[in-house]
């Protein structure tokens, strides 16, 4: 029996709104430093961490002391300091040095976005992933000194991935990135921004589809160099669809908190629903009573009024749950407080997570776009360890990660790849088109 649903009737309904899981945006602190997030992700990949009290100044002193006994010309210490301890010198040695940025971060947004990726990694890979490096003698000494200060850490899973399909691809893709220290270094922040958006957009599109395991949902983009004509309906609808579904994130995730309040590992609404409908018949009646009791209490405390919930089946009850959550936030006149809170969340998501993927195009209005840097990054990680992929398989890889293109954009993609020079045509007809990595 699902203990979380069984205990749902005991939940103390709050008059305020809160979300503590699955959303990288909070009421306060939704600015992101992706170098700090990269540090937290890197530490999770290798299952290590630095002591909280350890600083980059401590590390610098340790390195200079280490070299003091290994070099004859002490004046060279000043050169080493200039080379590796100013600017991003340490990052040129290894991306692991992003970890310093993570322990110095004070922004709560970094913590929440990091937790999103960390849970994906922990859920999908329990053995750790090596981040490659290629260093000279001096850099090897620096890296060895750094590694001597790392502590093995058992990162605990706090949330089961809400989007298992995307979690799988995230781990697969970051593992590929980690196989090349140079490409990881130049790409990891951009990669995390991209996946932060892909996750948030696919979460919004999947949130109301809790009757099944989440899967990639159509969301159409164009290249930032393309024209967005009004007859391209999928492109035209994409932005409005995204913004409309984003509006449900805070309401539905806030009511999900009651399902997860006694769980050490949080779970998605679809997972709770699956537990409910697969429960043995002799447990089902008790679970139904618990849900009805919870829903009545919720409606009462949140001022939604009485509603007859008798004779409803499981699916209908879950519909009532999500509708009640949305109703709290949808009435600007009767409940201006919750309405304004949700409005702030929508604005934060569209401004701080989605802004790099949105453009206004005259009469066509707002459209979703992908720039050339993100397109090449996505191309390379989809091709992965292969040298090349058929164009159609590449498009499938884009879709599986949440980025869809219509037929006009497919032509634009081919033209773009031809300009870059990473297209191979295997026949005169042009049907067999392969795309190569650019790394």
C-alpha positions in Angstrom: 0.0 0.0 0.0 1.2 3.5 -0.7 2.0 4.9 2.7 2.1 8.5 1.4 -1.4 8.3 0.1 -2.6 6.3 3.1 -1.3 9.1 5.4 -2.6 11.9 3.2 -5.7 12.5 5.3 -3.5 13.5 8.2 -1.8 16.3 6.2 -2.0 19.7 7.9 -3.1 22.0 5.1 -1.1 25.2 5.0 -2.6 28.6 4.2 0.5 29.6 2.4 2.0 28.2 -0.7 5.3 26.4 -0.9 7.4 24.3 -3.3 10.5 22.4 -2.1 11.0 19.8 -4.8 11.4 19.5 -8.6 11.5 23.2 -9.4 14.8 25.2 -9.6 12.9 28.4 -9.0 11.8 29.6 -5.5 10.0 32.6 -4.2 13.3 34.3 -3.5 16.8 33.7 -5.0 16.3 32.6 -8.6 19.5 34.0 -10.0 22.0 31.4 -11.2 25.8 31.3 -11.3 26.4 28.3 -13.6 30.1 28.1 -12.7 29.0 27.3 -9.1 26.4 24.9 -10.4 29.1 23.2 -12.6 31.2 22.8 -9.4 28.4 21.1 -7.5 27.6 18.9 -10.5 31.3 18.0 -10.9 31.7 17.1 -7.3 28.6 14.8 -7.6 30.0 13.1 -10.7 33.2 12.1 -8.9 31.4 11.5 -5.5 33.8 13.8 -3.7 33.6 17.2 -1.9 35.9 19.8 -0.4 35.8 20.6 3.3 33.5 23.6 3.9 36.3 25.5 5.6 38.7 25.0 2.8 39.5 28.0 0.6 41.3 28.6 -2.6 43.8 30.6 -0.6 44.5 27.5 1.4 45.0 25.6 -1.8 47.3 28.2 -3.3 49.5 28.1 -0.2 49.7 24.3 -0.3 50.7 24.3 -3.9 53.4 27.0 -3.5 54.8 25.0 -0.5 54.7 21.8 -2.6 56.6 23.5 -5.4 59.0 25.2 -3.1 60.8 21.9 -2.5 60.7 20.8 -6.1 62.1 23.7 -8.0 65.5 25.3 -7.8 64.6 28.8 -9.0 62.4 30.2 -6.3 61.5 33.2 -8.5 59.5 30.7 -10.6 57.0 30.6 -7.8 55.7 34.0 -8.8 55.3 32.9 -12.4 53.3 29.8 -11.2 51.1 32.0 -9.1 50.4 34.3 -12.1 49.8 31.3 -14.4 47.4 29.3 -12.2 46.1 31.5 -9.4 44.8 34.5 -11.4 41.7 34.5 -13.6 40.6 31.1 -14.7 44.1 29.6 -14.7 43.1 26.6 -12.5 40.2 25.8 -14.8 42.7 25.3 -17.6 44.2 22.5 -15.6 41.0 20.7 -14.8 37.2 21.4 -14.8 37.3 20.0 -11.2 38.4 23.4 -10.0 34.8 24.6 -10.6 34.2 23.0 -7.2 35.8 26.0 -5.6 33.0 28.1 -7.1 30.3 25.9 -5.7 31.6 26.1 -2.1 31.8 29.9 -2.3 28.3 30.3 -3.7 25.8 32.1 -1.5 22.9 32.2 -3.9 20.0 29.9 -3.1 19.2 29.6 -6.8 22.5 27.8 -7.3 21.6 25.3 -4.7 18.2 24.5 -6.1 19.4 24.2 -9.7 22.4 22.1 -8.6 20.1 19.7 -6.7 18.0 19.1 -9.8 21.1 17.9 -11.7 22.6 16.1 -8.7 19.5 14.0 -8.2 19.6 13.0 -11.9 23.2 11.8 -11.6 22.6 10.0 -8.3 19.5 8.2 -9.6 21.0 7.1 -12.8 24.6 6.3 -11.9 25.8 5.2 -8.5 29.4 4.5 -9.3 30.6 8.0 -10.1 31.9 9.3 -13.5 35.5 10.3 -14.1 36.2 13.8 -15.5 39.2 13.4 -17.8 42.1 15.8 -17.7 45.3 16.3 -19.8 48.0 18.1 -17.8 51.7 18.7 -18.0 54.1 18.0 -15.1 53.4 21.2 -13.2 49.6 20.8 -13.7 49.7 17.2 -12.6 51.3 18.3 -9.3 48.6 21.0 -8.8 45.8 18.5 -9.6 47.3 15.9 -7.2 47.5 18.4 -4.4 43.8 19.3 -5.1 42.7 15.7 -5.1 44.5 15.1 -1.8 42.0 17.5 -0.2 38.9 15.9 -1.7 36.8 13.8 0.7 34.7 10.9 -0.5 31.1 11.7 -0.1 28.0 9.5 -0.2 25.5 11.7 -2.1 22.0 10.7 -1.1 19.0 10.7 -3.5 16.5 13.2 -2.4 14.1 13.2 -5.4 13.3 10.5 -7.9 13.7 12.2 -11.3 10.3 13.6 -12.4 11.3 13.0 -16.0 13.2 9.7 -16.2 13.6 9.9 -19.9 15.4 13.3 -19.7 17.4 12.2 -16.6 18.8 9.2 -18.6 19.9 11.5 -21.4 21.4 14.1 -19.1 23.6 11.5 -17.4 24.5 10.0 -20.8 25.4 13.4 -22.2 27.4 14.7 -19.3 29.3 11.5 -19.2 30.2 12.1 -22.9 31.2 15.7 -22.0 33.4 14.5 -19.1 35.3 12.2 -21.5 37.0 15.3 -23.0 38.3 17.8 -20.4 38.7 20.6 -23.0 35.2 20.2 -24.4 33.8 19.9 -20.9 35.5 23.1 -19.8 34.2 25.2 -22.7 30.8 23.6 -22.7 29.6 22.6 -19.3 28.0 25.9 -18.2 26.2 26.2 -21.5 25.2 22.5 -21.3 23.7 23.0 -17.8 21.8 26.1 -19.0 20.4 24.1 -21.9 19.4 21.2 -19.7 17.9 23.6 -17.1 15.6 24.9 -19.8 14.9 21.5 -21.4 14.0 20.1 -18.0 11.7 23.0 -17.0 9.9 23.1 -20.4 9.3 19.3 -20.5 8.3 19.3 -16.8 5.7 21.9 -17.6 4.4 19.9 -20.7 4.3 16.6 -18.7 2.9 17.8 -15.4 -0.8 17.4 -16.3 -0.1 14.0 -17.9 0.2 12.2 -14.6 -1.7 9.1 -15.9 1.5 7.8 -17.6 5.2 7.9 -17.2 6.5 11.2 -18.6 7.8 11.2 -22.2 9.1 13.9 -24.5 6.4 16.2 -25.6 6.4 18.3 -28.8 7.8 21.8 -28.5 8.9 23.4 -31.7 11.9 25.6 -32.1 13.5 27.5 -35.0 17.1 28.5 -35.7 17.7 32.0 -34.5 18.6 32.9 -38.1 15.3 31.6 -39.5 12.2 33.7 -40.3 9.1 32.8 -38.4 6.1 33.0 -40.7 2.6 32.9 -39.3 1.6 29.7 -41.3 4.1 27.6 -39.3 1.5 26.6 -36.7 3.7 24.4 -34.5 6.3 27.1 -34.3 3.6 29.8 -33.6 1.9 27.7 -30.8 5.1 26.7 -29.0 5.7 29.8 -26.9 2.1 30.1 -25.8 1.9 26.4 -25.0 5.0 26.7 -22.9 3.9 29.8 -21.0 0.4 28.3 -20.4 1.8 25.1 -19.0 4.5 26.9 -17.0 1.6 28.6 -15.1 0.6 25.2 -13.7 4.1 24.3 -12.3 3.8 26.1 -9.0 0.2 25.2 -8.2 0.5 21.5 -9.0 4.0 21.1 -7.4 2.8 22.9 -4.3 0.0 20.3 -3.8 2.5 17.5 -4.6 4.4 18.5 -1.4 1.6 17.0 0.7 2.1 13.6 -1.0 5.8 13.8 -0.4 5.9 15.3 3.1 6.8 12.1 4.9 9.0 10.5 2.2 12.8 10.5 2.4 12.9 10.4 -1.4 10.4 12.6 -3.1 8.4 11.3 -6.1 6.4 12.8 -9.0 2.6 12.9 -9.1 2.5 10.4 -11.9 4.4 7.9 -9.6 1.9 8.4 -6.8 -1.0 7.9 -9.2 0.6 4.7 -10.5 0.8 3.4 -6.9 -2.8 4.2 -6.4 -4.2 2.5 -9.5 -2.0 -0.6 -9.0 -2.9 -1.0 -5.3 -4.8 -4.2 -4.4 -8.5 -3.9 -4.3 -8.6 -4.3 -0.5 -6.3 -1.3 -0.1 -7.9 0.8 -2.8 -10.9 1.8 -0.7 -8.7 3.0 2.2 -6.6 5.0 -0.2 -9.6 6.6 -1.8 -11.0 7.6 1.6 -7.7 9.2 2.5 -7.6 11.2 -0.8 -11.2 12.4 -0.3 -10.5 13.4 3.3 -7.4 15.3 2.2 -9.2 17.0 -0.7 -12.1 18.1 1.5 -9.7 19.6 4.0 -7.7 21.3 1.3 -10.7 22.9 -0.3 -11.9 24.1 3.1 -8.7 25.6 4.3 -8.0 27.2 0.9 -11.5 28.7 0.6 -12.6 26.7 -2.4 -15.9 25.7 -0.9 -17.7 22.3 -0.7 -17.7 19.9 -3.6 -19.3 16.4 -3.7 -16.5 13.9 -4.1 -18.5 10.7 -3.7 -18.6 8.0 -6.3 -15.5 9.3 -8.1 -12.9 6.9 -9.5 -9.2 7.3 -9.0 -8.5 9.3 -12.1 -11.4 11.7 -11.4 -10.1 12.2 -7.8 -6.6 13.1 -9.1 -8.2 15.5 -11.6 -10.0 17.1 -8.7 -6.7 17.4 -6.8 -4.8 19.2 -9.5 -7.8 21.4 -10.4 -8.1 22.5 -6.7 -4.5 23.4 -6.7 -4.9 25.5 -9.8 -8.1 27.1 -8.6 -6.2 28.5 -5.6 -4.0 30.5 -7.9 -6.4 31.4 -10.8 -8.8 33.8 -9.2 -7.2 37.3 -9.1 -10.2 39.0 -7.6 -10.9 36.5 -4.7 -7.4 35.4 -4.1 -5.0 38.2 -5.3 -2.2 36.9 -3.0 -1.7 33.4 -4.6 -2.4 34.8 -8.0 0.4 37.3 -7.7 2.8 34.6 -6.3 2.2 32.4 -9.3 2.6 35.3 -11.6 6.1 35.9 -10.1 7.0 32.3 -10.6 5.9 32.4 -14.2 7.9 35.6 -14.8 11.0 34.1 -13.0 10.9 31.0 -15.2 10.4 32.8 -18.4 13.1 35.5 -17.6 15.7 33.4 -15.8 15.5 30.0 -17.4 13.8 30.4 -20.8 15.0 33.9 -21.9 17.9 32.5 -24.0 15.5 30.4 -26.0 12.8 33.1 -26.7 12.7 35.8 -29.3 10.0 38.2 -30.5 9.5 38.1 -34.2 7.2 40.9 -35.3 3.7 39.8 -36.3 4.6 36.2 -35.4 5.0 37.2 -31.8 7.2 35.2 -29.5 8.9 32.0 -30.8 11.3 29.5 -29.3 14.7 29.6 -30.9 18.0 27.8 -30.6 21.2 29.7 -31.4 24.2 28.3 -33.2 26.3 27.6 -30.1 23.5 25.6 -28.4 22.7 23.8 -31.7 26.3 22.7 -32.1 26.5 21.6 -28.5 23.3 19.6 -28.8 24.5 18.1 -32.1 27.8 17.0 -30.6 26.2 15.4 -27.5 23.5 13.6 -29.5 26.2 12.1 -31.8 28.2 11.4 -28.7 30.8 8.7 -29.1 29.9 8.1 -32.7 31.7 9.9 -35.4 28.5 10.7 -37.2 24.8 10.1 -37.3 22.2 9.9 -40.1 20.3 13.2 -40.1 17.0 11.6 -39.2 18.6 9.9 -36.1 20.0 13.2 -35.1 16.5 14.8 -35.3 15.2 11.9 -33.2 17.9 12.6 -30.6 16.8 16.3 -30.5 13.2 15.3 -30.0 14.0 12.8 -27.2 15.7 15.6 -25.3 12.8 18.0 -25.8 13.7 20.0 -28.9 11.5 19.6 -32.0 11.8 21.1 -35.5 9.3 21.3 -38.3 10.1 20.5 -42.0 11.2 24.1 -42.8 13.6 24.1 -39.9 15.0 20.7 -41.0 16.0 22.3 -44.3 17.6 25.2 -42.4 19.5 22.7 -40.2 20.9 21.0 -43.3 22.0 24.4 -44.7 23.6 25.3 -41.4 25.5 22.0 -41.2 26.7 22.5 -44.8 28.0 25.9 -43.9 29.8 24.5 -40.9 31.2 21.7 -43.1 30.1 18.7 -41.1 27.6 17.1 -43.6 28.2 14.0 -45.7 25.8 13.1 -48.5 26.0 9.4 -49.3 24.0 9.6 -52.5 23.4 12.0 -55.3 19.7 12.2 -54.4 20.6 13.7 -51.0 18.4 11.3 -49.1 21.2 9.7 -47.1 22.6 12.7 -45.2 25.0 12.2 -42.3 26.1 14.8 -39.7 29.5 14.7 -38.1 30.6 16.0 -34.7 32.5 19.3 -34.7 34.9 18.1 -32.0 
